[in-house]
Amino acid sequence: MAASTHSQSKAAVFRARLTSTLVIWAIVTGVFVSGQPWAFFGLVAFLTITGAGEFRSLFGEQTGKGCRNIGLIAGVIVALALGIGFVLGEWKQRGFDWEMMGLVATILGAFCWRFRTGINERDSVDAVGDSLIAYLYVPILFGVFMMRLLFLPEVSGAVPGAWLILMMCASAKFTDMGAYITGSLIGKHKMAPHLSPAKTWEGFFGAHAFAQLGAWGVWALGGDSLSWIPPLHVGIIGVLMALSAVAGDLAESVLKRSLSVKDSGSWMPGIGGILDLIDSLCFAAPVLYFYLILTGLI
């Protein structure tokens, strides 16, 4: 009886996860088909702001709330400002002046905020450290790098990086799907039980196979829009996206388990919150961006 109940529970979770995934891809497809820069900006902006808000909620009222708020606000402002500048074609891609300005503002603001209270052993330093995580984790790693990839100056088109983003998202999300399906069906050997008990090595290798499927599938569909990426690099990108997605998922697990939180939110049945959705992309986006730069592809 217990086994039957457990099986039904897993089936219900799978159905909920599948439904949420289909809804998400329907929204992404709608934005992609529109081809409108402001539609892409709006979607990334919504995910950035909502994800940052969920990050804030993870900590509740724990010490350092004010410093975390400073980091989140600075990061979101930088991400939105850069995105608007890219959409309007007013700013260049190269250089990280805005990101550095936001980083300096976060450090100065966090220390000044702590001047309001007395020294409380490590809490005072930890609060300033929290401001940096809040600044970087969602607004910069996700928001800024998604904007940079979307509006690549070296590629033509209203949204030059649209197909690239689609390839990245497909590869990263197929990684999640592959890990979940493979792990559920044949997973036996735990990969990191101290971080996420459900993850297995079988799921890890299944994730890589699905990541390649996502990367090559979108590359083939993209045609001329992705022809500037040679086949060798497509395979490497698939590997990098799989590793980044797994690391991003585990990183959020570190946060949630440290703070005794199950899901970042409840927007999507079977998945959780927005942060649970974009955790893999928080690592995948900057890794892809710097890979393209270091290899001279952009």
C-alpha positions as CSV (number, residue, x, y, z in Angstrom):
1,M,0.0,0.0,0.0
2,A,2.8,2.4,0.9
3,A,4.6,1.6,-2.3
4,S,1.5,2.3,-4.3
5,T,0.9,5.6,-2.5
6,H,4.6,6.6,-3.2
7,S,4.2,5.7,-6.9
8,Q,1.0,7.8,-7.2
9,S,2.7,10.7,-5.4
10,K,5.7,10.6,-7.9
11,A,3.2,10.4,-10.8
12,A,1.3,13.4,-9.5
13,V,4.5,15.4,-9.1
14,F,5.6,14.4,-12.6
15,R,2.2,15.5,-14.1
16,A,2.4,18.8,-12.2
17,R,6.0,19.4,-13.3
18,L,5.1,18.5,-17.0
19,T,2.2,20.9,-17.0
20,S,4.2,23.7,-15.5
21,T,7.0,23.0,-18.0
22,L,4.6,23.2,-21.0
23,V,3.1,26.5,-19.8
24,I,6.6,27.9,-19.4
25,W,7.7,26.9,-22.9
26,A,4.5,28.2,-24.3
27,I,5.3,31.6,-22.8
28,V,8.9,31.5,-24.0
29,T,7.7,30.4,-27.5
30,G,5.3,33.3,-27.6
31,V,8.0,35.8,-26.8
32,F,10.4,34.2,-29.2
33,V,7.9,34.2,-32.1
34,S,7.1,37.9,-31.5
35,G,10.7,38.8,-32.2
36,Q,10.1,42.0,-30.2
37,P,13.1,43.3,-28.1
38,W,10.8,44.7,-25.5
39,A,9.0,41.3,-25.1
40,F,12.4,39.6,-24.4
41,F,13.4,42.4,-22.1
42,G,10.0,42.2,-20.2
43,L,10.3,38.4,-19.7
44,V,13.9,38.6,-18.4
45,A,13.0,41.7,-16.2
46,F,10.0,39.8,-14.7
47,L,12.1,36.7,-14.0
48,T,14.9,38.8,-12.5
49,I,12.7,40.9,-10.2
50,T,10.6,37.9,-9.1
51,G,13.7,35.7,-8.6
52,A,15.4,38.5,-6.6
53,G,12.3,38.8,-4.4
54,E,12.2,35.1,-3.8
55,F,15.9,35.2,-2.9
56,R,15.0,37.8,-0.3
57,S,12.2,35.7,1.1
58,L,14.5,32.7,1.6
59,F,16.2,34.6,4.4
60,G,13.0,35.9,6.1
61,E,13.9,38.2,8.9
62,Q,17.3,36.9,9.6
63,T,20.2,39.3,10.5
64,G,21.5,41.2,7.5
65,K,18.1,42.0,5.9
66,G,18.9,45.6,5.3
67,C,22.3,44.8,3.6
68,R,20.6,42.1,1.4
69,N,18.0,44.6,0.3
70,I,20.7,47.0,-0.7
71,G,22.4,44.4,-2.8
72,L,19.2,43.3,-4.5
73,I,18.1,46.8,-5.3
74,A,21.5,47.7,-6.7
75,G,21.6,44.5,-8.8
76,V,18.1,44.9,-10.2
77,I,18.7,48.5,-11.1
78,V,21.9,47.6,-13.0
79,A,20.2,44.7,-14.8
80,L,17.2,46.8,-15.9
81,A,19.3,49.8,-16.9
82,L,21.6,47.7,-19.0
83,G,18.7,45.9,-20.6
84,I,17.0,49.2,-21.5
85,G,20.2,50.5,-22.9
86,F,20.7,47.4,-25.0
87,V,17.1,47.5,-26.3
88,L,17.5,51.2,-27.3
89,G,20.9,50.5,-28.8
90,E,22.4,53.3,-26.7
91,W,25.1,51.3,-24.9
92,K,27.9,49.0,-26.0
93,Q,28.4,45.5,-24.7
94,R,32.1,45.5,-23.9
95,G,33.2,46.5,-20.5
96,F,31.6,46.0,-17.1
97,D,31.5,49.6,-15.8
98,W,27.8,49.4,-14.8
99,E,28.3,46.1,-13.0
100,M,31.3,47.4,-11.2
101,M,29.5,50.6,-10.2
102,G,26.7,48.6,-8.8
103,L,29.2,46.4,-6.9
104,V,30.9,49.4,-5.3
105,A,27.5,50.9,-4.4
106,T,26.6,47.7,-2.8
107,I,29.7,47.5,-0.7
108,L,29.6,51.1,0.4
109,G,25.9,51.0,1.1
110,A,26.1,47.8,3.1
111,F,28.9,49.1,5.3
112,C,27.1,52.4,5.8
113,W,24.0,50.5,6.7
114,R,25.9,48.6,9.4
115,F,27.1,51.9,10.9
116,R,23.6,52.2,12.3
117,T,24.1,49.3,14.7
118,G,26.9,48.2,17.0
119,I,29.4,45.4,16.3
120,N,27.7,42.1,16.7
121,E,30.7,39.6,16.3
122,R,30.5,37.9,12.9
123,D,27.0,39.1,12.1
124,S,28.2,42.5,11.1
125,V,30.7,41.1,8.5
126,D,28.3,38.3,7.4
127,A,25.6,40.9,6.7
128,V,28.0,42.8,4.3
129,G,28.8,39.4,2.6
130,D,25.1,38.8,2.2
131,S,24.7,42.0,0.3
132,L,27.3,40.8,-2.2
133,I,25.5,37.4,-2.7
134,A,22.2,39.3,-3.1
135,Y,23.7,41.6,-5.7
136,L,25.3,38.9,-7.7
137,Y,23.2,35.8,-7.5
138,V,20.1,36.6,-9.4
139,P,20.4,40.2,-10.7
140,I,23.9,39.9,-12.2
141,L,24.4,36.2,-12.9
142,F,20.9,35.8,-14.4
143,G,19.5,39.3,-15.3
144,V,22.7,41.0,-16.6
145,F,24.1,38.1,-18.5
146,M,20.8,37.1,-20.1
147,M,20.5,40.7,-21.4
148,R,24.1,40.6,-22.7
149,L,23.5,37.3,-24.5
150,L,20.2,38.6,-26.0
151,F,21.7,41.7,-27.5
152,L,25.0,40.6,-28.8
153,P,26.5,43.4,-31.0
154,E,28.3,41.0,-33.3
155,V,25.2,39.3,-34.6
156,S,22.5,41.0,-36.7
157,G,18.8,41.1,-35.9
158,A,16.3,42.9,-33.6
159,V,17.1,40.4,-30.9
160,P,20.4,39.0,-32.2
161,G,20.9,36.5,-29.4
162,A,17.4,35.1,-29.4
163,W,18.4,31.7,-30.9
164,L,21.5,31.6,-28.7
165,I,19.4,32.1,-25.6
166,L,16.9,29.4,-26.8
167,M,19.8,27.0,-27.3
168,M,21.2,27.7,-23.8
169,C,17.7,27.4,-22.2
170,A,17.0,24.2,-24.1
171,S,20.3,22.7,-23.1
172,A,20.1,23.7,-19.5
173,K,16.4,22.7,-19.1
174,F,16.9,19.5,-20.9
175,T,19.6,18.9,-18.4
176,D,17.1,19.2,-15.6
177,M,14.6,17.1,-17.5
178,G,17.2,14.4,-18.2
179,A,18.4,14.3,-14.6
180,Y,14.8,14.0,-13.3
181,I,13.7,11.3,-15.8
182,T,16.8,9.2,-15.7
183,G,17.2,9.6,-12.0
184,S,13.6,8.6,-11.4
185,L,13.8,5.6,-13.6
186,I,17.2,4.1,-12.9
187,G,18.8,6.3,-10.3
188,K,20.5,4.4,-7.5
189,H,23.9,5.9,-6.7
190,K,23.6,9.2,-4.8
191,M,25.7,12.1,-6.2
192,A,25.6,14.7,-3.4
193,P,23.3,13.4,-0.6
194,H,24.6,16.1,1.8
195,L,23.3,18.8,-0.6
196,S,20.4,17.2,-2.5
197,P,19.4,13.6,-1.5
198,A,17.4,13.0,-4.7
199,K,20.2,13.6,-7.2
200,T,22.0,10.5,-8.5
201,W,25.0,9.8,-10.8
202,E,22.6,8.1,-13.2
203,G,20.6,11.3,-13.4
204,F,23.9,13.2,-13.9
205,F,24.9,11.3,-17.0
206,G,21.3,11.3,-18.3
207,A,21.4,15.1,-17.9
208,H,24.4,15.3,-20.2
209,A,22.7,13.2,-22.9
210,F,19.6,15.4,-22.8
211,A,21.7,18.6,-22.8
212,Q,23.4,17.5,-26.0
213,L,20.0,16.8,-27.5
214,G,18.8,20.3,-26.6
215,A,21.9,22.1,-27.9
216,W,22.1,20.2,-31.2
217,G,18.4,20.3,-31.7
218,V,18.1,24.1,-31.4
219,W,21.4,24.6,-33.4
220,A,19.9,22.6,-36.3
221,L,16.6,24.5,-36.1
222,G,18.4,27.8,-35.9
223,G,20.0,27.5,-39.3
224,D,21.7,30.7,-40.4
225,S,20.9,32.3,-37.0
226,L,23.4,30.0,-35.3
227,S,25.7,29.2,-38.2
228,W,28.4,31.3,-36.6
229,I,28.8,28.6,-34.0
230,P,30.9,25.7,-35.4
231,P,29.7,22.2,-34.7
232,L,32.7,21.5,-32.3
233,H,31.6,24.4,-30.2
234,V,28.0,23.2,-30.1
235,G,29.1,19.9,-28.4
236,I,31.3,21.8,-26.0
237,I,28.5,24.3,-25.1
238,G,26.2,21.3,-24.5
239,V,28.7,19.9,-21.9
240,L,29.3,23.3,-20.3
241,M,25.5,24.0,-20.1
242,A,25.0,20.6,-18.4
243,L,27.7,21.1,-15.9
244,S,26.6,24.7,-15.2
245,A,22.9,23.6,-14.8
246,V,23.8,20.9,-12.4
247,A,26.0,23.3,-10.4
248,G,23.4,26.0,-10.4
249,D,20.8,23.6,-9.1
250,L,23.1,22.4,-6.4
251,A,24.0,25.9,-5.5
252,E,20.3,26.7,-4.8
253,S,20.1,23.5,-2.8
254,V,22.9,24.8,-0.6
255,L,20.9,28.0,0.0
256,K,17.6,26.3,0.7
257,R,19.0,23.5,2.9
258,S,21.0,26.1,4.8
259,L,17.9,28.2,5.4
260,S,15.6,25.1,5.9
261,V,13.4,26.1,2.9
262,K,11.9,23.5,0.6
263,D,10.9,25.7,-2.4
264,S,11.7,29.3,-3.2
265,G,8.0,29.9,-4.1
266,S,4.8,28.3,-5.3
267,W,4.3,29.8,-8.7
268,M,4.7,26.6,-10.6
269,P,3.3,23.3,-9.3
270,G,5.9,20.5,-9.4
271,I,8.8,23.0,-9.9
272,G,8.4,25.6,-7.1
273,G,9.1,29.2,-7.5
274,I,10.8,31.4,-10.2
275,L,14.2,30.9,-8.5
276,D,13.7,27.2,-8.7
277,L,13.2,27.7,-12.4
278,I,16.2,29.9,-13.2
279,D,18.7,28.5,-10.8
280,S,20.4,26.5,-13.5
281,L,20.5,29.6,-15.8
282,C,22.2,31.7,-13.1
283,F,25.3,29.7,-13.8
284,A,24.7,28.8,-17.4
285,A,24.3,32.3,-18.8
286,P,27.7,33.7,-17.5
287,V,29.5,30.5,-18.4
288,L,28.2,30.7,-22.0
289,Y,28.9,34.4,-22.3
290,F,32.6,34.1,-21.2
291,Y,33.0,30.9,-23.3
292,L,31.9,32.8,-26.4
293,I,34.3,35.7,-25.6
294,L,37.3,33.5,-24.7
295,T,36.9,31.4,-27.9
296,G,36.6,34.5,-30.1
297,L,33.1,33.6,-31.3
298,I,31.9,37.1,-30.2
